Amino acid sequence: MTEKARIATLWLDGCSGCHMSLLDIDERILEIAPLIDLVYSPVVDAKEFPENVDLTLVEGAIASGEDIAKIKLVRSRTKLLVALGDCSVTGNVPAMRNNFLLEDVLQRGYVDNATDNPGAPTREVPKLEPKVIPLHELVPVDLFVPGCPPSADLIFFVLSEVLAGRVPDLSTQCHFGN
């Protein structure tokens, strides 16, 4: 890429481990920083997802109506969408609740185990969908980066390759489940 790439990161239903790994690239960020404009991320103050984003790294699965709306908007405004980490690739830990009825999960979490104010939240918390799904079940994904979380080295490799205008060959860099 000849001009600065417009990069975004998004955190859906996950633990933030992928974002922690991104930050763990440590001083190598100095190699990438001159090549990018970070236009949206949980680590910056942007309130609305911008248009014309070159690359978006998406952590987490789709678990709520809010997630559905976000990922559709992000996909429509992003040239290269990367599913970052096992939650976005497969649903992983968030999708473990798919083995149960949503009502039973909410009952167990917010009523049976509550000591004060039992009851599922009804304000300021997005309404959960009946099932958790990985990104590709809702929107097209351009690149899948597995790992729980992916290593800082793998994330750096992916960013370096994309910024150099290459499609990352992950076959030599990782295996599913590590």
C-alpha positions in Angstrom: 0.0 0.0 0.0 1.4 3.3 -1.0 -0.5 5.6 1.3 -1.3 5.0 5.0 -3.7 2.1 5.4 -6.9 2.9 7.3 -7.0 0.2 10.0 -9.8 -0.7 12.5 -10.3 -3.3 15.2 -13.6 -4.4 16.6 -14.4 -6.4 19.7 -17.7 -8.4 19.7 -18.5 -11.3 22.1 -15.1 -12.4 23.3 -12.6 -11.9 26.2 -10.3 -9.2 24.7 -7.5 -11.7 24.5 -7.0 -11.0 20.8 -6.6 -7.2 21.4 -4.2 -8.0 24.2 -2.1 -10.1 21.7 -2.3 -7.2 19.3 -0.8 -4.9 22.0 1.8 -7.6 22.8 3.5 -7.0 19.5 5.3 -4.4 21.7 8.1 -2.4 20.0 7.3 -3.9 16.6 4.4 -1.5 16.6 7.0 1.1 15.7 7.4 -0.7 12.3 3.7 -0.6 11.6 2.7 2.8 13.0 4.1 4.9 10.2 2.1 2.8 7.7 -1.3 3.0 9.3 -4.0 5.3 10.6 -5.9 3.6 13.4 -9.4 4.9 12.6 -11.5 2.8 15.0 -10.8 0.5 18.0 -11.7 -0.1 21.6 -8.3 1.5 22.4 -9.2 4.8 20.6 -12.1 7.2 21.2 -13.9 7.0 17.8 -17.6 6.7 18.4 -18.8 5.7 15.0 -17.3 3.2 12.6 -15.9 5.2 9.6 -16.2 4.6 5.9 -13.5 3.4 3.6 -11.5 1.2 6.0 -8.8 -0.8 4.4 -8.5 -3.5 7.1 -10.6 -4.5 10.1 -9.5 -7.1 12.6 -12.6 -8.5 14.3 -12.4 -10.3 17.7 -15.3 -12.2 19.1 -18.4 -14.0 18.0 -21.8 -12.7 17.1 -24.1 -13.0 20.1 -26.5 -10.1 20.1 -28.6 -8.0 17.9 -26.1 -5.2 18.5 -23.3 -7.5 17.2 -25.3 -8.3 14.1 -25.9 -4.6 13.3 -22.2 -3.7 14.0 -20.7 -6.5 11.9 -23.0 -5.7 8.9 -22.0 -2.0 9.1 -18.3 -2.9 9.5 -18.4 -5.3 6.5 -20.1 -2.7 4.3 -17.3 -0.2 5.1 -14.3 -2.5 5.1 -12.2 -3.7 2.1 -10.5 -6.6 4.0 -12.3 -8.2 7.0 -10.2 -10.4 9.2 -11.7 -12.9 11.7 -9.2 -12.6 14.5 -9.1 -15.5 16.9 -11.1 -18.6 17.5 -14.3 -16.8 18.8 -14.7 -15.0 15.4 -13.6 -18.0 13.4 -15.7 -20.7 15.1 -17.7 -19.2 17.9 -15.4 -20.9 20.4 -16.2 -20.2 24.1 -19.1 -17.8 23.6 -20.8 -20.5 21.5 -20.7 -22.9 24.4 -24.1 -21.6 25.4 -25.5 -22.9 22.2 -26.0 -26.2 23.9 -28.7 -24.7 26.2 -31.8 -22.7 25.8 -31.1 -18.9 26.1 -33.8 -18.6 28.8 -32.0 -21.3 30.8 -28.7 -19.6 30.5 -30.1 -16.3 31.7 -32.0 -18.0 34.5 -28.8 -19.7 35.7 -26.6 -16.6 35.4 -28.9 -13.9 36.6 -31.4 -15.6 38.9 -30.2 -18.9 40.3 -26.7 -17.5 41.1 -27.7 -14.0 42.1 -27.5 -12.9 45.7 -28.8 -9.4 45.1 -31.4 -8.1 42.6 -32.0 -11.4 40.7 -33.1 -11.0 37.2 -31.6 -10.7 33.8 -30.5 -7.1 32.9 -33.1 -5.3 30.7 -31.3 -1.9 30.3 -27.9 -1.0 28.8 -27.2 -4.6 27.9 -27.8 -5.8 24.3 -30.5 -8.4 23.9 -28.8 -11.8 23.2 -29.6 -13.8 20.2 -30.7 -17.4 20.7 -27.5 -18.8 19.2 -23.9 -17.5 19.0 -22.3 -17.6 15.5 -18.9 -17.0 14.0 -18.5 -14.1 11.6 -18.6 -16.0 8.4 -22.1 -17.3 9.1 -23.4 -13.7 8.7 -20.9 -11.8 6.5 -18.1 -12.6 4.1 -14.7 -12.9 5.8 -11.5 -12.4 3.8 -9.0 -13.9 6.2 -9.3 -16.3 9.1 -6.6 -16.0 11.8 -7.0 -18.8 14.4 -5.8 -18.9 18.0 -7.1 -18.4 21.4 -5.7 -15.8 21.3 -3.6 -15.7 18.1 0.0 -15.0 19.1 1.5 -11.5 18.8 3.9 -12.9 16.3 1.1 -14.2 14.1 -0.8 -10.9 14.3 2.4 -9.0 13.4 3.0 -11.4 10.5 -0.6 -10.8 9.2 -0.4 -7.1 9.5 3.1 -6.9 7.9 2.0 -9.0 5.0 -1.2 -7.1 4.4 0.6 -3.7 4.7 3.1 -5.0 2.1 0.3 -5.7 -0.3 0.5 -9.5 0.1 -2.1 -12.1 1.1 -0.7 -13.8 4.2 0.0 -17.5 3.8 -0.9 -18.8 7.2 -0.2 -22.4 6.4 3.3 -22.1 7.7 2.5 -19.8 10.5 -0.2 -21.5 12.6 -2.4 -24.5 13.0 -6.0 -24.4 14.1 -6.1 -24.7 17.9 -2.8 -22.9 18.7 
